[in-house]
Amino acid sequence: MTSTDEHQEGGGAIKPTEAGSRARRLVWTRTAPSQLDFPLVRNGLDYLTSVVEHLDETESEVTARDVKYAVLHLQAAVEVLLKARLMAEHWSLVFSRPEDATRKALEEATLSSVSTDHAVTRLRNIAAVPITAKEEKALTGLGKHRNKLQHFGLTAPARAVEAKAGEVLDFLIRFVDEELLLRLGPAERQEAERTLRGLRGGLANINTFVKERTNRIRGEVKKEDAENRTIQCPDCDQMALVLGETADSDAEPAAPCRFCSSRWEPEELLSFFRAEGQDEPNELNTCPQCGEWMLGWGVRILNDLVGEVSFCFACAVAFPALAPCDRCGRPTNAADGSTGLCGSCWEDAVEETRYGREDPTDYG
């Protein structure tokens, strides 16, 4: 268990070490903590942090042992975080028999708590939490894997088990984002968001997580017929930033990435997707449809048949055939390749040729 000579007979606290393989990340220090302090959400996110550490392939290949502990800790995270949401609805719902619930049993942690299956049912029927049949099946499958690993031993392809864990990991991140954060107090929410920010980098490195989450997002986007307005997120590089969604009056104006949850204002996107050599917004950013200076360049969209396109962040429309006018710089349709001039500049050039000053066909 130890990787240094600091192990004391009296015990100690476990701390991560910077060097060494995944199996040697933990070392013993000389001092023990005065107490353990893991309330529900903190405890669940701590388990989730362990899952990410075990499945992150950045430093080393994921081993069968990594998958084993990822499954065990992921199931623990499921149980804790589902109960946290039930607690937010009413504390009695975490009891296996709510009619027998008492504050004393809750405070002393002597209660018989609700099973994962029953927690899912209560979340759906009482708290109106959307949990799909596919997500429920993944949660049930994870529970079976966990029981076999914990009590009987499990023989199965590690990648297959890892893929199933990826489904649940995808569900849990969405569940925390959408169902828990808004129900926490200011201090606890700030702590949870800080932990999640630390997790997101590792999440992007987990191949199974990325594949599962990406497939789900693409399925949603296709169902919504939003492929032409789904762009690559500048933060996580995933095709998951859906623009132009109808929002109610209470919603935030910024567009959230469905993969990493980062939010982008149209002005921020415009600043990120500038044309080469462009410092400030100008006529080059004029949208040919809505007229706003919100046209970005070099944007990749989910329905990517032509490579990078220009895209308006105001009206959420892609323009695959646009190119800067060779004369004034304003966007112009260059699909036919016959000219590099916009309509106004072409008319001006034609007028000027009447006086022998230039030939409009010199452009393009």
N, C-alpha and C positions, 0 to 999 in steps of 0.2 A: 504493500500500500504506500510505502514511503519511497521518495526518490531523492531525499537528502538525509543528512545525519541529524536533522533538527527534531526528530520524533522524541517526545518526552513521555516518560511513563505515566504522567498525570493526564495525558491527552492534550488535545489542542484543536484549533480551528483549521479548516481546509481553505487554502488559497490557491488561485491559479498561478502557474509559472509561465514565463514567456517562451522558454526554450523547450525542446523535446517533442516527442510525438504525442498524438492525441491521448495515448494511454498514460502519459506521464505529465498531464497538465496540472495535477493536484499535488500539493505538498503540505506537510504539517508544519504549523507554526507553534511557537512556545506558549502562546496565550489562548485561552478559550473564551468564547463570547460570554458575556454576563447572562444573556438570555436569547432564546430564539424568538424572532419577531416576524412571522409570516402570515399576515391576514390573507383572506381568500384571494383577492386579485393579485397581490404581490406573490403569493405562493404559486398560483397558476402560471403567471408569467415567468417565474423562476424555473418551473418545470419546462416551459416552452423554450427558454434560453438554453437549457440543457439539450433539448431535442435538436435545436439548430446547431449547436456545437458538435453533436454526434453525426449529423447528416451533412454538414458543410464539407465539401470536397476541395476547398481551396488549398489547405495545407497538406492533406494526405488523402489517400483513397479511403472511402467508407468501407469498413470491415463488417463482418457478420456481428461482431460484438457491439459495434457502434449501432447497428440497426436494432439489436436486442434492447439496448438501454434507451434508444430513441423511442421504441414502441412502449416500453414500460413507463417512461416519463411523459410520453404523449397521452397515454391513457389517464395518468394522474392529472395532467393538465385539463383534459376533457372533464373529468369528474369535478374538479375544483371550480373551473370557470362556468360550467353549467349551473352549479350550485350558487355561484356568485350572482348569476342573473336571476335565479329563483329567489334569492335573498332580497334582491332589489324589488321584486314583486311583493313578496311577503315572507318573513322568516319561517313561518310554519311549513312552507312548501319544501324545505330541505329535509323534513322528517319523512321517513317511509310511510308513517301514518299521521297525517297532519292533525287528525282529531286527538291524538295523544301528545301533541306538541306542548312543551313547557319552556319558559324562558330559562329555568334552572338547568335543564338538560342541554339547552343550546349553549349557554355560557360555560358550562363545565365540559362540553364536548362529549357527553355520555349518550348522545342520541343515536338511534339507528337511522342512518341517513338514506335518502332516496337513491335508487339504482339509476344508472345511466339511461336505460330504456324508459323508465317512468319519468325521469327528468325531462327527456325529450317530449313525451306526451304532455306533461304539464306546461312546458314552455310554449308548445303549440296551442293548447286548448285554453290556457289561463292567461298567459302573457302575450299571446298572439305573435310569437316569434316565428318567422318563416324558416322552417327546416324542411328541405325537400326529401323525398323518398330515397334519392341517391345518397344524400348526406347521412340520413339515418342508417342506411345500409353500411356505409363506410364506418360509422361509429360502432355499429354492432360487430362488424368484422374486426375492427381494432381491438374491441373488448375480448373477442375470442382468441386472437393472437396473444394478447397480454396474459390471459389466464393460462394458456398453454406454456408460455415462456416462464411464467411465475411459478407454476405448480407442477407441470408435467414434462416440461421440455418441449421444444418445437423443432421439427425438421421441415424446412421449406426453403425455396430459393430466396436468398437475402434481398435481391432486387425486387422480387414480387411483393415481399412484405414491406420493403421501403416505398414502393409505389402506392400501396394502400395507406401507409403512414402519410404520404404526400397529400392524399385526398383529405385526410382529417386535418392536417396542418393548414391546408388551404381554407377549410371551413372555420377553423378556430381563429385565424387571423381576421377573417371577415366578421366573425361573431364578436370578437373583442372590439373591433373598429365600430361596428354598427349597433351593438347591443349593450356594451358595458361602459365605454368611455364616457358617454353623455350622462350616465347615472352615477358617476363617482363624484365625491366632493372635490373641491379645487386642488387640495394638496395631493390627494390620492390619484386624481386624474393626471396631474403634472408628472408624478412619479411614473405612472403607467405609460404615458406618452414618451417619456425619456427612455424607458426600457424598450418600448416598441421601436423607437428610432435606432437604438443600438442593435435591435434584431434584424431590421430590414436589409442591411447590407449582407448579412449572412444568409437571409432567406433567398436573395437573388442568386446565391451560389449553389443552392440545392437544386439539382437537376430535376428531380421528381416534383418538387414543389413548383418550379417554374413551368414545367410541362402541364401539370394538372391545373394550375391557376390560369395559365394561358389558354388552354383548351376550353375551360369554363367561360372565360371572358369572351373568347371568340364566338362561342355558341350563343351567348347573350347578345352580342353585337349583331350577329347575323340575324337572329330572331327579331331584333329591333330595326333591321334594315339600316344600320348605322355604319357599315363598313367604309363608306366614302368620307365619313367625318370622324373616324377613329385614327388618331395619329400616334406616332412614337413618342413616348414620354421622355422628356429630357433628363429626368432623374434616374429612372430604372431601365431605360432603353427598350421597354416592352410596348407592343402595340396595344395600348390599353387606355389611352387618354381620349375619352369620347366627348366631343365638343357639340355645342348646339342643342343640348338636351333641354327640354321644357322644365322649368323649375317653378315651384310655388313662391309666393311672396316672402316666405320665411327662410327660404334656402339661401345658402351662401352663393355669391356670384361666381366665385372661382370654380374652375372645372377640376374635379378630383380624378386622379389616375386610379383605375380599377385594380391595378396590380400593386402599387406601392402606397396609394392613398395620398400622395403629395398633391397639393392644389396649385393651380396655375391661373393667374389673371391673364386676360387677353394681351395686356401690355407687356407682361413678362414673357409670354410666348413670342410676341413680336420682336422683343429685344434678343431673344435666343436665336430665332430663325431670321437673321438679317442676310441680305445679299452680300456677296463677297466685296469687301472694301467699304461697306456702308457703316457709318457711325451713328446716324440719327434717322428717324422716320422721315421720309420725303415722298415725292410723287411715285417713286418706285413701289411704294406700299399701297397705292390706290387700288381698291378692289373694283373690278369691272362690273360687279353685280350691285353692291350696296353703296359704293363710292367712299367708304371709310378708309382711312389710312391704317389698315389692319391686315395687309397682305404680307404673309411671310414667304420666305424662299427656302428651297432645299428641305421641304417637309416630306417625310415618308408617311403614307397612309396604309391602313390595313388592306384595303383593296388595291394592292400595289402591283399594277400591271405595267407601269411605265417608269418606275424608279421614283426619284425625288420630284415633287411638284410644288407649285405655289399654292398657298392655302390661306383663306381669309379667316381670321380668328374672331371676326365680328359676326359674319353670317354663316360660318362653318361650311364653306363650299371649297372644294378643291378645283384647281384649274391646271390640268396636265399640259395644256398647249401654250401657256403663257411664257413670254420672254420679254426682257426689257427692250423698250423702243431704242433703236440705235441713235436716235436723234435727241429725244427729250428724256428718255429713261423710264417713261411710264410703261406699265405692263401692256403688252399687245399680243394678240393671238398669232402665234407663229406656226400653226399647224401645217399650212401649205408650203412653208419655207420660201415663198416667193419674195417676201420683203421683210425687212427688220424694222419697219416704221409702223407706228400706230396710225389710226385713221386721220387724225388731225395733222400729223406731220406729213403724211402722204399727200394730203390735199395742199398743204403749204408748199411741199416740194414740187408738186405738179404745177402750181401757180407760178413758182419761181422759174421753172423751165421755160415758161412762155417768154420770159425776159432773158433767157439764155444763161441764167446764173448757175444752174446745176441740173443734173438728170436724176430723178427719183429712183431709177433702177440701179444707181450706183450703191444704194443701200441694200442690205440683206446678205 
